[in-house]
Amino acid sequence: MKVTLITGASGGIGEALVNRLAERKQDLLLIARNAEKLEEQCIQLSKRFGINAQFIAADLSKPDTAEQIFEETQMRNLEIDMLINNAGIGSGGEFSALSLRSELDLLQLNISSLVALTHLFLPQMQNRKSGTIVNIASMASFMPIPYMATYAASKAFVSSFTQAITQECIPYNVHVLLFCPGLTKTNFNAAAGIDNEKGAGLSSDYKNAPAQTPEQVADEAVKALDQRKQFAVSGRMNRLGANVLALIPNSFITRNFAKLYRKRLKM
Ligand SMILES: NC(=O)c1ccc[n+]([C@@H]2O[C@H](COP(=O)([O-])OP(=O)(O)OC[C@H]3O[C@@H](n4cnc5c(N)ncnc54)[C@H](OP(=O)(O)O)[C@@H]3O)[C@@H](O)[C@H]2O)c1
């Protein structure tokens, strides 16, 4: 059976994408850690949309998880015709003060598991001469961000890696989309531990900053897929921001981000 595999499917942008794809009658394989939530989602999706929705509860911040997921899909006879690498976590604060374990887990989830899932499922797509891979990066991929150093660097990796394999995949008719959301109203900041006073230093009026809803982001991602785009930024203001950022040297951006953050936190 052909399915779309989506990581981080239990909340935020991933859950919104799941709902959009289910409306289009795509069969789905949902991945996240919260088994209870995933089970409930699958029951509801099957009832509402008449699709086959399955899940695997798995922690992608662990090194062997991607391989375990691959093996499970083979056992279930699932053909992954679309892979959406959406699961990701952030972190904020002074790099040296952050927990090394959490930073390394972030790299495993945002980078290594994304690379592993792509490496495991891509050969089958190449053999079939069809398939789609969507990698979710971020506006943060466009610049180094002091006090959010590891997260921004992880998304820069996703961007560079995805743009490179996009070209490698063209002879195999495998479509690759690099999709970059900006600030979105999800659980992301709370999960990253940056919904606190230190997080506020990363953006003064963060709570009032213009943000998209996960549904708006999912709509734009689906539109980019329909248009077979290789790269898309979600939101008009973010697209404008991305164009402006491209003109500004990183040294200027980082110096000013750092100054602002230190000023707000009176460091
Ligand atoms: N929100 C934003 O402002 C924003 C902006 C730009 C880019 N993005 C990117 O968009 C993507 C989705 O973010 P979001 O805002 O939707 O975040 P979110 O609301 O925190 O949702 C994250 C999803 O990933 C899952 N997840 C977290 N850790 C996991 C792990 N170790 N293993 C497996 N699944 C895990 C979560 O489910 P469980 O907790 O059940 O595992 C949840 O389903 C991320 O890659 C993020 O970097 C977000």
The ligand as an SDF file (V2000), in Angstrom:
LIG
                    3D

 48 52  0  0  0  0  0  0  0  0999 V2000
    6.7070   26.8890   14.9170 N   0  0  0  0  0  0  0  0  0  0  0  0
    7.5670   27.6700   14.3130 C   0  0  0  0  0  0  0  0  0  0  0  0
    7.6060   28.9130   14.5690 O   0  0  0  0  0  0  0  0  0  0  0  0
    8.4870   27.1210   13.2450 C   0  0  0  0  0  0  0  0  0  0  0  0
    9.1600   28.0410   12.4210 C   0  0  0  0  0  0  0  0  0  0  0  0
   10.0090   27.5500   11.4350 C   0  0  0  0  0  0  0  0  0  0  0  0
   10.2040   26.1840   11.2900 C   0  0  0  0  0  0  0  0  0  0  0  0
    9.5480   25.3220   12.1000 N   0  0  0  0  0  0  0  0  0  0  0  0
    9.8130   23.8840   11.9070 C   0  0  0  0  0  0  0  0  0  0  0  0
    8.5990   23.1990   11.6610 O   0  0  0  0  0  0  0  0  0  0  0  0
    8.7010   21.8540   12.1160 C   0  0  0  0  0  0  0  0  0  0  0  0
    7.4900   21.5240   12.9730 C   0  0  0  0  0  0  0  0  0  0  0  0
    7.4940   22.3930   14.0960 O   0  0  0  0  0  0  0  0  0  0  0  0
    6.1720   22.7750   14.9130 P   0  0  0  0  0  0  0  0  0  0  0  0
    6.1970   24.2390   15.0940 O   0  0  0  0  0  0  0  0  0  0  0  0
    4.9930   22.1310   14.3190 O   0  0  0  0  0  0  0  0  0  0  0  0
    6.5670   22.1100   16.3180 O   0  0  0  0  0  0  0  0  0  0  0  0
    5.6630   21.4270   17.4520 P   0  0  0  0  0  0  0  0  0  0  0  0
    4.3190   22.0590   17.5160 O   0  0  0  0  0  0  0  0  0  0  0  0
    6.5370   21.4310   18.6760 O   0  0  0  0  0  0  0  0  0  0  0  0
    5.4940   19.9240   16.9150 O   0  0  0  0  0  0  0  0  0  0  0  0
    6.6100   19.0920   16.8110 C   0  0  0  0  0  0  0  0  0  0  0  0
    6.2000   17.7030   16.3870 C   0  0  0  0  0  0  0  0  0  0  0  0
    7.3810   16.8780   16.3530 O   0  0  0  0  0  0  0  0  0  0  0  0
    7.2140   15.7810   17.2510 C   0  0  0  0  0  0  0  0  0  0  0  0
    8.4900   15.5030   17.8960 N   0  0  0  0  0  0  0  0  0  0  0  0
    9.1810   16.3060   18.7450 C   0  0  0  0  0  0  0  0  0  0  0  0
   10.2820   15.6850   19.1780 N   0  0  0  0  0  0  0  0  0  0  0  0
   10.2800   14.4560   18.5960 C   0  0  0  0  0  0  0  0  0  0  0  0
   11.1370   13.3410   18.6730 C   0  0  0  0  0  0  0  0  0  0  0  0
   12.2230   13.3480   19.4580 N   0  0  0  0  0  0  0  0  0  0  0  0
   10.8560   12.2320   17.9430 N   0  0  0  0  0  0  0  0  0  0  0  0
    9.7450   12.2010   17.1740 C   0  0  0  0  0  0  0  0  0  0  0  0
    8.8930   13.2270   17.0560 N   0  0  0  0  0  0  0  0  0  0  0  0
    9.1490   14.3390   17.7650 C   0  0  0  0  0  0  0  0  0  0  0  0
    6.1310   16.2370   18.2520 C   0  0  0  0  0  0  0  0  0  0  0  0
    5.3790   15.1470   18.7850 O   0  0  0  0  0  0  0  0  0  0  0  0
    5.7500   14.3230   20.1200 P   0  0  0  0  0  0  0  0  0  0  0  0
    6.0110   15.3360   21.1860 O   0  0  0  0  0  0  0  0  0  0  0  0
    4.5350   13.4790   20.3380 O   0  0  0  0  0  0  0  0  0  0  0  0
    6.9400   13.5150   19.7740 O   0  0  0  0  0  0  0  0  0  0  0  0
    5.2130   17.0490   17.3340 C   0  0  0  0  0  0  0  0  0  0  0  0
    4.3730   16.1890   16.6170 O   0  0  0  0  0  0  0  0  0  0  0  0
   10.0380   21.7560   12.8730 C   0  0  0  0  0  0  0  0  0  0  0  0
   10.9990   21.1520   12.0440 O   0  0  0  0  0  0  0  0  0  0  0  0
   10.3960   23.2060   13.1380 C   0  0  0  0  0  0  0  0  0  0  0  0
   11.7960   23.4050   13.2070 O   0  0  0  0  0  0  0  0  0  0  0  0
    8.6920   25.7500   13.0850 C   0  0  0  0  0  0  0  0  0  0  0  0
  1  2  1  0
  2  3  2  0
  2  4  1  0
  4  5  1  0
  4 48  2  0
  5  6  2  0
  6  7  1  0
  7  8  2  0
  8  9  1  0
  8 48  1  0
  9 10  1  0
  9 46  1  0
 10 11  1  0
 11 12  1  0
 11 44  1  0
 12 13  1  0
 13 14  1  0
 14 15  2  0
 14 16  1  0
 14 17  1  0
 17 18  1  0
 18 19  2  0
 18 20  1  0
 18 21  1  0
 21 22  1  0
 22 23  1  0
 23 24  1  0
 23 42  1  0
 24 25  1  0
 25 26  1  0
 25 36  1  0
 26 27  1  0
 26 35  1  0
 27 28  2  0
 28 29  1  0
 29 30  1  0
 29 35  2  0
 30 31  1  0
 30 32  2  0
 32 33  1  0
 33 34  2  0
 34 35  1  0
 36 37  1  0
 36 42  1  0
 37 38  1  0
 38 39  2  0
 38 40  1  0
 38 41  1  0
 42 43  1  0
 44 45  1  0
 44 46  1  0
 46 47  1  0
M  CHG  2   8   1  16  -1
M  END
$$$$
